[in-house]
Amino acid sequence: MAALLTTPLPKADVDEDDLSTVCGSEAAGAEEESSEEELTAEVPQLLEAMNRAAGELNDLELAGSAARRRHREHLAAWRRRYEELLAEYGAKALDRASALLSADDAMGAAEAR
């Protein structure tokens, strides 16, 4: 098997005219040039579309960051309010109120069906 890999391949007798016939004619080259021109003509529009998409993405990422910041602020405010209520009324009263609110939510959901 090793002998097969080291044996050189025979050279083919190919004339340059034959090569151009095998590879294609000048018409094929002209078609290739025209298709290349069509493709390169689209590049500016594609770049503009990419720029617009990147701008939209940046705007959405900024909006998402702002929403996460507001969410953290609201959570902190609710946590402070919960701590205040806990200090004022105690855990037992908050647990009873929580159970009543949960029951009210369940009743509202059942009525909506």
Backbone atoms as SQL, in Angstrom:
CREATE TABLE atoms (id INTEGER PRIMARY KEY, chain TEXT, resi INTEGER, resn TEXT, atom TEXT, x REAL, y REAL, z REAL);
INSERT INTO atoms VALUES
  (1, 'A', 1, 'MET', 'N', 0.818, -1.186, 0.000),
  (2, 'A', 1, 'MET', 'CA', 0.000, 0.000, 0.000),
  (3, 'A', 1, 'MET', 'C', 0.866, 1.256, 0.000),
  (4, 'A', 2, 'ALA', 'N', 1.988, 1.210, 0.700),
  (5, 'A', 2, 'ALA', 'CA', 2.882, 2.365, 0.745),
  (6, 'A', 2, 'ALA', 'C', 3.464, 2.665, -0.619),
  (7, 'A', 3, 'ALA', 'N', 3.647, 1.656, -1.433),
  (8, 'A', 3, 'ALA', 'CA', 4.185, 1.851, -2.773),
  (9, 'A', 3, 'ALA', 'C', 3.208, 2.638, -3.636),
  (10, 'A', 4, 'LEU', 'N', 1.930, 2.457, -3.408),
  (11, 'A', 4, 'LEU', 'CA', 0.934, 3.194, -4.168),
  (12, 'A', 4, 'LEU', 'C', 0.997, 4.689, -3.880),
  (13, 'A', 5, 'LEU', 'N', 1.246, 5.043, -2.649),
  (14, 'A', 5, 'LEU', 'CA', 1.264, 6.439, -2.263),
  (15, 'A', 5, 'LEU', 'C', 2.498, 7.171, -2.759),
  (16, 'A', 6, 'THR', 'N', 3.605, 6.475, -2.935),
  (17, 'A', 6, 'THR', 'CA', 4.833, 7.136, -3.342),
  (18, 'A', 6, 'THR', 'C', 5.055, 7.107, -4.846),
  (19, 'A', 7, 'THR', 'N', 4.223, 6.408, -5.585),
  (20, 'A', 7, 'THR', 'CA', 4.369, 6.333, -7.031),
  (21, 'A', 7, 'THR', 'C', 3.890, 7.633, -7.653),
  (22, 'A', 8, 'PRO', 'N', 4.723, 8.323, -8.465),
  (23, 'A', 8, 'PRO', 'CA', 4.284, 9.585, -9.079),
  (24, 'A', 8, 'PRO', 'C', 3.221, 9.330, -10.139),
  (25, 'A', 9, 'LEU', 'N', 2.331, 10.284, -10.282),
  (26, 'A', 9, 'LEU', 'CA', 1.280, 10.194, -11.291),
  (27, 'A', 9, 'LEU', 'C', 1.860, 10.555, -12.648),
  (28, 'A', 10, 'PRO', 'N', 1.382, 9.908, -13.700),
  (29, 'A', 10, 'PRO', 'CA', 1.890, 10.248, -15.036),
  (30, 'A', 10, 'PRO', 'C', 1.397, 11.622, -15.459),
  (31, 'A', 11, 'LYS', 'N', 2.204, 12.361, -16.214),
  (32, 'A', 11, 'LYS', 'CA', 1.828, 13.679, -16.707),
  (33, 'A', 11, 'LYS', 'C', 0.901, 13.516, -17.896),
  (34, 'A', 12, 'ALA', 'N', -0.121, 14.362, -17.935),
  (35, 'A', 12, 'ALA', 'CA', -1.062, 14.306, -19.042),
  (36, 'A', 12, 'ALA', 'C', -0.596, 15.240, -20.143),
  (37, 'A', 13, 'ASP', 'N', -0.819, 14.840, -21.372),
  (38, 'A', 13, 'ASP', 'CA', -0.494, 15.697, -22.504),
  (39, 'A', 13, 'ASP', 'C', -1.704, 16.560, -22.816),
  (40, 'A', 14, 'VAL', 'N', -1.721, 17.785, -22.277),
  (41, 'A', 14, 'VAL', 'CA', -2.846, 18.694, -22.460),
  (42, 'A', 14, 'VAL', 'C', -2.335, 19.945, -23.144),
  (43, 'A', 15, 'ASP', 'N', -2.967, 20.288, -24.217),
  (44, 'A', 15, 'ASP', 'CA', -2.618, 21.480, -24.970),
  (45, 'A', 15, 'ASP', 'C', -3.354, 22.677, -24.352),
  (46, 'A', 16, 'GLU', 'N', -2.799, 23.872, -24.421),
  (47, 'A', 16, 'GLU', 'CA', -3.434, 25.067, -23.858),
  (48, 'A', 16, 'GLU', 'C', -4.797, 25.319, -24.491),
  (49, 'A', 17, 'ASP', 'N', -4.956, 25.070, -25.766),
  (50, 'A', 17, 'ASP', 'CA', -6.255, 25.243, -26.434),
  (51, 'A', 17, 'ASP', 'C', -7.280, 24.273, -25.882),
  (52, 'A', 18, 'ASP', 'N', -6.832, 23.046, -25.647),
  (53, 'A', 18, 'ASP', 'CA', -7.731, 22.053, -25.060),
  (54, 'A', 18, 'ASP', 'C', -8.149, 22.486, -23.656),
  (55, 'A', 19, 'LEU', 'N', -7.228, 23.061, -22.911),
  (56, 'A', 19, 'LEU', 'CA', -7.509, 23.490, -21.546),
  (57, 'A', 19, 'LEU', 'C', -8.570, 24.582, -21.526),
  (58, 'A', 20, 'SER', 'N', -8.485, 25.545, -22.460),
  (59, 'A', 20, 'SER', 'CA', -9.494, 26.606, -22.487),
  (60, 'A', 20, 'SER', 'C', -10.853, 26.044, -22.884),
  (61, 'A', 21, 'THR', 'N', -10.879, 25.027, -23.726),
  (62, 'A', 21, 'THR', 'CA', -12.145, 24.404, -24.108),
  (63, 'A', 21, 'THR', 'C', -12.742, 23.659, -22.924),
  (64, 'A', 22, 'VAL', 'N', -11.893, 22.970, -22.184),
  (65, 'A', 22, 'VAL', 'CA', -12.364, 22.210, -21.026),
  (66, 'A', 22, 'VAL', 'C', -12.819, 23.155, -19.920),
  (67, 'A', 23, 'CYS', 'N', -12.084, 24.211, -19.650),
  (68, 'A', 23, 'CYS', 'CA', -12.393, 25.125, -18.550),
  (69, 'A', 23, 'CYS', 'C', -13.537, 26.063, -18.868),
  (70, 'A', 24, 'GLY', 'N', -13.824, 26.308, -20.107),
  (71, 'A', 24, 'GLY', 'CA', -14.919, 27.193, -20.465),
  (72, 'A', 24, 'GLY', 'C', -14.470, 28.199, -21.489),
  (73, 'A', 25, 'SER', 'N', -15.422, 28.822, -22.119),
  (74, 'A', 25, 'SER', 'CA', -15.102, 29.779, -23.173),
  (75, 'A', 25, 'SER', 'C', -15.098, 31.190, -22.617),
  (76, 'A', 26, 'GLU', 'N', -14.861, 32.144, -23.510),
  (77, 'A', 26, 'GLU', 'CA', -14.869, 33.546, -23.101),
  (78, 'A', 26, 'GLU', 'C', -16.260, 33.977, -22.675),
  (79, 'A', 27, 'ALA', 'N', -17.275, 33.353, -23.247),
  (80, 'A', 27, 'ALA', 'CA', -18.658, 33.690, -22.861),
  (81, 'A', 27, 'ALA', 'C', -18.892, 33.375, -21.394),
  (82, 'A', 28, 'ALA', 'N', -18.333, 32.282, -20.947),
  (83, 'A', 28, 'ALA', 'CA', -18.472, 31.930, -19.534),
  (84, 'A', 28, 'ALA', 'C', -17.778, 32.969, -18.668),
  (85, 'A', 29, 'GLY', 'N', -16.627, 33.473, -19.145),
  (86, 'A', 29, 'GLY', 'CA', -15.922, 34.512, -18.401),
  (87, 'A', 29, 'GLY', 'C', -16.729, 35.789, -18.339),
  (88, 'A', 30, 'ALA', 'N', -17.405, 36.137, -19.430),
  (89, 'A', 30, 'ALA', 'CA', -18.241, 37.337, -19.448),
  (90, 'A', 30, 'ALA', 'C', -19.425, 37.174, -18.513),
  (91, 'A', 31, 'GLU', 'N', -20.002, 35.977, -18.497),
  (92, 'A', 31, 'GLU', 'CA', -21.123, 35.720, -17.570),
  (93, 'A', 31, 'GLU', 'C', -20.662, 35.861, -16.133),
  (94, 'A', 32, 'GLU', 'N', -19.487, 35.350, -15.860),
  (95, 'A', 32, 'GLU', 'CA', -18.945, 35.430, -14.510),
  (96, 'A', 32, 'GLU', 'C', -18.726, 36.884, -14.111),
  (97, 'A', 33, 'GLU', 'N', -18.195, 37.701, -15.039),
  (98, 'A', 33, 'GLU', 'CA', -17.971, 39.117, -14.752),
  (99, 'A', 33, 'GLU', 'C', -19.285, 39.842, -14.501),
  (100, 'A', 34, 'SER', 'N', -20.304, 39.554, -15.311),
  (101, 'A', 34, 'SER', 'CA', -21.587, 40.240, -15.129),
  (102, 'A', 34, 'SER', 'C', -22.247, 39.822, -13.819),
  (103, 'A', 35, 'SER', 'N', -22.153, 38.543, -13.459),
  (104, 'A', 35, 'SER', 'CA', -22.739, 38.124, -12.185),
  (105, 'A', 35, 'SER', 'C', -21.966, 38.727, -11.023),
  (106, 'A', 36, 'GLU', 'N', -20.644, 38.878, -11.197),
  (107, 'A', 36, 'GLU', 'CA', -19.847, 39.515, -10.145),
  (108, 'A', 36, 'GLU', 'C', -20.238, 40.981, -9.998),
  (109, 'A', 37, 'GLU', 'N', -20.481, 41.665, -11.119),
  (110, 'A', 37, 'GLU', 'CA', -20.906, 43.063, -11.070),
  (111, 'A', 37, 'GLU', 'C', -22.258, 43.187, -10.380),
  (112, 'A', 38, 'GLU', 'N', -23.174, 42.250, -10.665),
  (113, 'A', 38, 'GLU', 'CA', -24.486, 42.279, -10.008),
  (114, 'A', 38, 'GLU', 'C', -24.336, 42.103, -8.503),
  (115, 'A', 39, 'LEU', 'N', -23.476, 41.169, -8.125),
  (116, 'A', 39, 'LEU', 'CA', -23.273, 40.924, -6.700),
  (117, 'A', 39, 'LEU', 'C', -22.631, 42.123, -6.017),
  (118, 'A', 40, 'THR', 'N', -21.634, 42.721, -6.647),
  (119, 'A', 40, 'THR', 'CA', -20.970, 43.863, -6.015),
  (120, 'A', 40, 'THR', 'C', -21.864, 45.096, -6.016),
  (121, 'A', 41, 'ALA', 'N', -22.828, 45.170, -6.932),
  (122, 'A', 41, 'ALA', 'CA', -23.763, 46.300, -6.945),
  (123, 'A', 41, 'ALA', 'C', -24.664, 46.263, -5.718),
  (124, 'A', 42, 'GLU', 'N', -24.921, 45.068, -5.203),
  (125, 'A', 42, 'GLU', 'CA', -25.794, 44.930, -4.036),
  (126, 'A', 42, 'GLU', 'C', -25.076, 45.234, -2.724),
  (127, 'A', 43, 'VAL', 'N', -23.772, 45.264, -2.730),
  (128, 'A', 43, 'VAL', 'CA', -22.999, 45.434, -1.497),
  (129, 'A', 43, 'VAL', 'C', -23.371, 46.707, -0.738),
  (130, 'A', 44, 'PRO', 'N', -23.464, 47.889, -1.364),
  (131, 'A', 44, 'PRO', 'CA', -23.811, 49.090, -0.590),
  (132, 'A', 44, 'PRO', 'C', -25.175, 48.979, 0.103),
  (133, 'A', 45, 'GLN', 'N', -26.172, 48.408, -0.600),
  (134, 'A', 45, 'GLN', 'CA', -27.485, 48.251, 0.031),
  (135, 'A', 45, 'GLN', 'C', -27.410, 47.265, 1.193),
  (136, 'A', 46, 'LEU', 'N', -26.651, 46.198, 1.024),
  (137, 'A', 46, 'LEU', 'CA', -26.510, 45.223, 2.104),
  (138, 'A', 46, 'LEU', 'C', -25.807, 45.830, 3.308),
  (139, 'A', 47, 'LEU', 'N', -24.768, 46.641, 3.053),
  (140, 'A', 47, 'LEU', 'CA', -24.070, 47.299, 4.160),
  (141, 'A', 47, 'LEU', 'C', -24.988, 48.279, 4.879),
  (142, 'A', 48, 'GLU', 'N', -25.799, 49.005, 4.119),
  (143, 'A', 48, 'GLU', 'CA', -26.741, 49.940, 4.725),
  (144, 'A', 48, 'GLU', 'C', -27.768, 49.197, 5.582),
  (145, 'A', 49, 'ALA', 'N', -28.257, 48.077, 5.073),
  (146, 'A', 49, 'ALA', 'CA', -29.217, 47.274, 5.849),
  (147, 'A', 49, 'ALA', 'C', -28.568, 46.740, 7.122),
  (148, 'A', 50, 'MET', 'N', -27.310, 46.324, 7.026),
  (149, 'A', 50, 'MET', 'CA', -26.600, 45.845, 8.219),
  (150, 'A', 50, 'MET', 'C', -26.423, 46.973, 9.230),
  (151, 'A', 51, 'ASN', 'N', -26.097, 48.172, 8.753),
  (152, 'A', 51, 'ASN', 'CA', -25.934, 49.320, 9.651),
  (153, 'A', 51, 'ASN', 'C', -27.242, 49.661, 10.354),
  (154, 'A', 52, 'ARG', 'N', -28.353, 49.636, 9.595),
  (155, 'A', 52, 'ARG', 'CA', -29.659, 49.906, 10.209),
  (156, 'A', 52, 'ARG', 'C', -29.988, 48.850, 11.266),
  (157, 'A', 53, 'ALA', 'N', -29.729, 47.588, 10.943),
  (158, 'A', 53, 'ALA', 'CA', -30.001, 46.506, 11.888),
  (159, 'A', 53, 'ALA', 'C', -29.137, 46.651, 13.143),
  (160, 'A', 54, 'ALA', 'N', -27.880, 47.023, 12.960),
  (161, 'A', 54, 'ALA', 'CA', -26.988, 47.221, 14.102),
  (162, 'A', 54, 'ALA', 'C', -27.476, 48.389, 14.963),
  (163, 'A', 55, 'GLY', 'N', -27.955, 49.448, 14.316),
  (164, 'A', 55, 'GLY', 'CA', -28.504, 50.581, 15.071),
  (165, 'A', 55, 'GLY', 'C', -29.736, 50.183, 15.865),
  (166, 'A', 56, 'GLU', 'N', -30.624, 49.401, 15.235),
  (167, 'A', 56, 'GLU', 'CA', -31.812, 48.914, 15.945),
  (168, 'A', 56, 'GLU', 'C', -31.414, 48.043, 17.121),
  (169, 'A', 57, 'LEU', 'N', -30.441, 47.165, 16.906),
  (170, 'A', 57, 'LEU', 'CA', -29.976, 46.291, 17.973),
  (171, 'A', 57, 'LEU', 'C', -29.429, 47.110, 19.139),
  (172, 'A', 58, 'ASN', 'N', -28.644, 48.130, 18.842),
  (173, 'A', 58, 'ASN', 'CA', -28.105, 48.990, 19.902),
  (174, 'A', 58, 'ASN', 'C', -29.224, 49.675, 20.675),
  (175, 'A', 59, 'ASP', 'N', -30.240, 50.179, 19.954),
  (176, 'A', 59, 'ASP', 'CA', -31.373, 50.828, 20.614),
  (177, 'A', 59, 'ASP', 'C', -32.109, 49.857, 21.522),
  (178, 'A', 60, 'LEU', 'N', -32.317, 48.638, 21.033),
  (179, 'A', 60, 'LEU', 'CA', -33.024, 47.636, 21.838),
  (180, 'A', 60, 'LEU', 'C', -32.204, 47.207, 23.054),
  (181, 'A', 61, 'GLU', 'N', -30.888, 47.104, 22.888),
  (182, 'A', 61, 'GLU', 'CA', -30.040, 46.758, 24.030),
  (183, 'A', 61, 'GLU', 'C', -30.076, 47.864, 25.085),
  (184, 'A', 62, 'LEU', 'N', -30.087, 49.126, 24.642),
  (185, 'A', 62, 'LEU', 'CA', -30.192, 50.237, 25.593),
  (186, 'A', 62, 'LEU', 'C', -31.535, 50.195, 26.327),
  (187, 'A', 63, 'ALA', 'N', -32.610, 49.928, 25.581),
  (188, 'A', 63, 'ALA', 'CA', -33.929, 49.840, 26.196),
  (189, 'A', 63, 'ALA', 'C', -33.983, 48.681, 27.193),
  (190, 'A', 64, 'GLY', 'N', -33.365, 47.560, 26.833),
  (191, 'A', 64, 'GLY', 'CA', -33.325, 46.410, 27.744),
  (192, 'A', 64, 'GLY', 'C', -32.547, 46.725, 29.009),
  (193, 'A', 65, 'SER', 'N', -31.440, 47.423, 28.863),
  (194, 'A', 65, 'SER', 'CA', -30.643, 47.810, 30.038),
  (195, 'A', 65, 'SER', 'C', -31.437, 48.747, 30.941),
  (196, 'A', 66, 'ALA', 'N', -32.146, 49.686, 30.345),
  (197, 'A', 66, 'ALA', 'CA', -32.956, 50.617, 31.137),
  (198, 'A', 66, 'ALA', 'C', -34.074, 49.874, 31.856),
  (199, 'A', 67, 'ALA', 'N', -34.694, 48.897, 31.176),
  (200, 'A', 67, 'ALA', 'CA', -35.772, 48.123, 31.807),
  (201, 'A', 67, 'ALA', 'C', -35.229, 47.291, 32.971),
  (202, 'A', 68, 'ARG', 'N', -34.042, 46.690, 32.792),
  (203, 'A', 68, 'ARG', 'CA', -33.450, 45.919, 33.903),
  (204, 'A', 68, 'ARG', 'C', -33.124, 46.824, 35.082),
  (205, 'A', 69, 'ARG', 'N', -32.629, 48.042, 34.800),
  (206, 'A', 69, 'ARG', 'CA', -32.313, 48.990, 35.880),
  (207, 'A', 69, 'ARG', 'C', -33.583, 49.371, 36.640),
  (208, 'A', 70, 'ARG', 'N', -34.667, 49.684, 35.893),
  (209, 'A', 70, 'ARG', 'CA', -35.934, 50.030, 36.553),
  (210, 'A', 70, 'ARG', 'C', -36.459, 48.847, 37.366),
  (211, 'A', 71, 'HIS', 'N', -36.315, 47.646, 36.842),
  (212, 'A', 71, 'HIS', 'CA', -36.768, 46.461, 37.565),
  (213, 'A', 71, 'HIS', 'C', -36.016, 46.313, 38.885),
  (214, 'A', 72, 'ARG', 'N', -34.683, 46.491, 38.843),
  (215, 'A', 72, 'ARG', 'CA', -33.898, 46.417, 40.085),
  (216, 'A', 72, 'ARG', 'C', -34.332, 47.496, 41.078),
  (217, 'A', 73, 'GLU', 'N', -34.608, 48.704, 40.576),
  (218, 'A', 73, 'GLU', 'CA', -35.052, 49.791, 41.455),
  (219, 'A', 73, 'GLU', 'C', -36.400, 49.457, 42.089),
  (220, 'A', 74, 'HIS', 'N', -37.320, 48.915, 41.290),
  (221, 'A', 74, 'HIS', 'CA', -38.629, 48.541, 41.842),
  (222, 'A', 74, 'HIS', 'C', -38.503, 47.428, 42.868),
  (223, 'A', 75, 'LEU', 'N', -37.670, 46.441, 42.577),
  (224, 'A', 75, 'LEU', 'CA', -37.465, 45.367, 43.554),
  (225, 'A', 75, 'LEU', 'C', -36.914, 45.914, 44.864),
  (226, 'A', 76, 'ALA', 'N', -35.956, 46.821, 44.764),
  (227, 'A', 76, 'ALA', 'CA', -35.374, 47.409, 45.980),
  (228, 'A', 76, 'ALA', 'C', -36.431, 48.201, 46.751),
  (229, 'A', 77, 'ALA', 'N', -37.275, 48.940, 46.035),
  (230, 'A', 77, 'ALA', 'CA', -38.327, 49.715, 46.698),
  (231, 'A', 77, 'ALA', 'C', -39.329, 48.785, 47.388),
  (232, 'A', 78, 'TRP', 'N', -39.732, 47.720, 46.682),
  (233, 'A', 78, 'TRP', 'CA', -40.670, 46.769, 47.300),
  (234, 'A', 78, 'TRP', 'C', -40.040, 46.053, 48.491),
  (235, 'A', 79, 'ARG', 'N', -38.755, 45.744, 48.394),
  (236, 'A', 79, 'ARG', 'CA', -38.066, 45.096, 49.515),
  (237, 'A', 79, 'ARG', 'C', -38.039, 46.022, 50.727),
  (238, 'A', 80, 'ARG', 'N', -37.752, 47.312, 50.495),
  (239, 'A', 80, 'ARG', 'CA', -37.752, 48.279, 51.614),
  (240, 'A', 80, 'ARG', 'C', -39.151, 48.389, 52.221),
  (241, 'A', 81, 'ARG', 'N', -40.177, 48.468, 51.339),
  (242, 'A', 81, 'ARG', 'CA', -41.557, 48.576, 51.829),
  (243, 'A', 81, 'ARG', 'C', -41.957, 47.340, 52.627),
  (244, 'A', 82, 'TYR', 'N', -41.548, 46.151, 52.152),
  (245, 'A', 82, 'TYR', 'CA', -41.843, 44.913, 52.871),
  (246, 'A', 82, 'TYR', 'C', -41.193, 44.925, 54.255),
  (247, 'A', 83, 'GLU', 'N', -39.945, 45.377, 54.301),
  (248, 'A', 83, 'GLU', 'CA', -39.246, 45.451, 55.589),
  (249, 'A', 83, 'GLU', 'C', -39.959, 46.425, 56.535),
  (250, 'A', 84, 'GLU', 'N', -40.445, 47.544, 55.997),
  (251, 'A', 84, 'GLU', 'CA', -41.186, 48.507, 56.824),
  (252, 'A', 84, 'GLU', 'C', -42.470, 47.884, 57.366),
  (253, 'A', 85, 'LEU', 'N', -43.220, 47.207, 56.485),
  (254, 'A', 85, 'LEU', 'CA', -44.466, 46.560, 56.918),
  (255, 'A', 85, 'LEU', 'C', -44.194, 45.443, 57.913),
  (256, 'A', 86, 'LEU', 'N', -43.125, 44.716, 57.683),
  (257, 'A', 86, 'LEU', 'CA', -42.754, 43.641, 58.600),
  (258, 'A', 86, 'LEU', 'C', -42.447, 44.203, 59.985),
  (259, 'A', 87, 'ALA', 'N', -41.727, 45.315, 60.023),
  (260, 'A', 87, 'ALA', 'CA', -41.397, 45.941, 61.308),
  (261, 'A', 87, 'ALA', 'C', -42.651, 46.499, 61.975),
  (262, 'A', 88, 'GLU', 'N', -43.582, 47.037, 61.180),
  (263, 'A', 88, 'GLU', 'CA', -44.780, 47.658, 61.739),
  (264, 'A', 88, 'GLU', 'C', -45.829, 46.640, 62.179),
  (265, 'A', 89, 'TYR', 'N', -46.065, 45.591, 61.368),
  (266, 'A', 89, 'TYR', 'CA', -47.165, 44.663, 61.645),
  (267, 'A', 89, 'TYR', 'C', -46.727, 43.265, 62.055),
  (268, 'A', 90, 'GLY', 'N', -45.505, 42.889, 61.757),
  (269, 'A', 90, 'GLY', 'CA', -45.018, 41.570, 62.129),
  (270, 'A', 90, 'GLY', 'C', -45.241, 40.540, 61.026),
  (271, 'A', 91, 'ALA', 'N', -44.516, 39.445, 61.145),
  (272, 'A', 91, 'ALA', 'CA', -44.546, 38.405, 60.117),
  (273, 'A', 91, 'ALA', 'C', -45.898, 37.698, 60.072),
  (274, 'A', 92, 'LYS', 'N', -46.517, 37.508, 61.241),
  (275, 'A', 92, 'LYS', 'CA', -47.793, 36.773, 61.290),
  (276, 'A', 92, 'LYS', 'C', -48.872, 37.520, 60.508),
  (277, 'A', 93, 'ALA', 'N', -48.955, 38.830, 60.667),
  (278, 'A', 93, 'ALA', 'CA', -49.959, 39.626, 59.969),
  (279, 'A', 93, 'ALA', 'C', -49.694, 39.632, 58.455),
  (280, 'A', 94, 'LEU', 'N', -48.434, 39.717, 58.072),
  (281, 'A', 94, 'LEU', 'CA', -48.104, 39.705, 56.645),
  (282, 'A', 94, 'LEU', 'C', -48.408, 38.346, 56.020),
  (283, 'A', 95, 'ASP', 'N', -48.181, 37.269, 56.760),
  (284, 'A', 95, 'ASP', 'CA', -48.510, 35.939, 56.244),
  (285, 'A', 95, 'ASP', 'C', -50.008, 35.793, 56.022),
  (286, 'A', 96, 'ARG', 'N', -50.820, 36.300, 56.977),
  (287, 'A', 96, 'ARG', 'CA', -52.286, 36.238, 56.804),
  (288, 'A', 96, 'ARG', 'C', -52.722, 37.081, 55.617),
  (289, 'A', 97, 'ALA', 'N', -52.154, 38.268, 55.474),
  (290, 'A', 97, 'ALA', 'CA', -52.506, 39.136, 54.354),
  (291, 'A', 97, 'ALA', 'C', -52.090, 38.490, 53.030),
  (292, 'A', 98, 'SER', 'N', -50.957, 37.849, 53.032),
  (293, 'A', 98, 'SER', 'CA', -50.482, 37.177, 51.828),
  (294, 'A', 98, 'SER', 'C', -51.428, 36.048, 51.429),
  (295, 'A', 99, 'ALA', 'N', -51.899, 35.288, 52.415),
  (296, 'A', 99, 'ALA', 'CA', -52.837, 34.200, 52.129),
  (297, 'A', 99, 'ALA', 'C', -54.145, 34.757, 51.566),
  (298, 'A', 100, 'LEU', 'N', -54.628, 35.868, 52.128),
  (299, 'A', 100, 'LEU', 'CA', -55.863, 36.480, 51.629),
  (300, 'A', 100, 'LEU', 'C', -55.684, 36.999, 50.203),
  (301, 'A', 101, 'LEU', 'N', -54.545, 37.622, 49.924),
  (302, 'A', 101, 'LEU', 'CA', -54.284, 38.122, 48.570),
  (303, 'A', 101, 'LEU', 'C', -54.169, 36.981, 47.561),
  (304, 'A', 102, 'SER', 'N', -53.561, 35.874, 47.955),
  (305, 'A', 102, 'SER', 'CA', -53.438, 34.719, 47.078),
  (306, 'A', 102, 'SER', 'C', -54.819, 34.138, 46.769),
  (307, 'A', 103, 'ALA', 'N', -55.675, 34.060, 47.788),
  (308, 'A', 103, 'ALA', 'CA', -57.032, 33.538, 47.595),
  (309, 'A', 103, 'ALA', 'C', -57.811, 34.476, 46.685),
  (310, 'A', 104, 'ASP', 'N', -57.656, 35.763, 46.870),
  (311, 'A', 104, 'ASP', 'CA', -58.354, 36.741, 46.022),
  (312, 'A', 104, 'ASP', 'C', -57.880, 36.622, 44.566),
  (313, 'A', 105, 'ASP', 'N', -56.585, 36.441, 44.366),
  (314, 'A', 105, 'ASP', 'CA', -56.057, 36.251, 43.006),
  (315, 'A', 105, 'ASP', 'C', -56.630, 34.985, 42.381),
  (316, 'A', 106, 'ALA', 'N', -56.702, 33.904, 43.156),
  (317, 'A', 106, 'ALA', 'CA', -57.228, 32.643, 42.625),
  (318, 'A', 106, 'ALA', 'C', -58.697, 32.783, 42.268),
  (319, 'A', 107, 'MET', 'N', -59.464, 33.506, 43.084),
  (320, 'A', 107, 'MET', 'CA', -60.884, 33.708, 42.816),
  (321, 'A', 107, 'MET', 'C', -61.056, 34.553, 41.546),
  (322, 'A', 108, 'GLY', 'N', -60.254, 35.571, 41.389),
  (323, 'A', 108, 'GLY', 'CA', -60.317, 36.404, 40.188),
  (324, 'A', 108, 'GLY', 'C', -59.991, 35.610, 38.941),
  (325, 'A', 109, 'ALA', 'N', -59.011, 34.712, 39.027),
  (326, 'A', 109, 'ALA', 'CA', -58.645, 33.891, 37.892),
  (327, 'A', 109, 'ALA', 'C', -59.759, 32.901, 37.558),
  (328, 'A', 110, 'ALA', 'N', -60.391, 32.350, 38.578),
  (329, 'A', 110, 'ALA', 'CA', -61.484, 31.399, 38.352),
  (330, 'A', 110, 'ALA', 'C', -62.690, 32.107, 37.713),
  (331, 'A', 111, 'GLU', 'N', -62.974, 33.319, 38.145),
  (332, 'A', 111, 'GLU', 'CA', -64.110, 34.068, 37.574),
  (333, 'A', 111, 'GLU', 'C', -63.830, 34.475, 36.126),
  (334, 'A', 112, 'ALA', 'N', -62.582, 34.673, 35.780),
  (335, 'A', 112, 'ALA', 'CA', -62.223, 35.086, 34.433),
  (336, 'A', 112, 'ALA', 'C', -62.411, 33.941, 33.427),
  (337, 'A', 113, 'ARG', 'N', -62.394, 32.712, 33.910),
  (338, 'A', 113, 'ARG', 'CA', -62.566, 31.566, 33.009),
  (339, 'A', 113, 'ARG', 'C', -63.969, 31.457, 32.626);
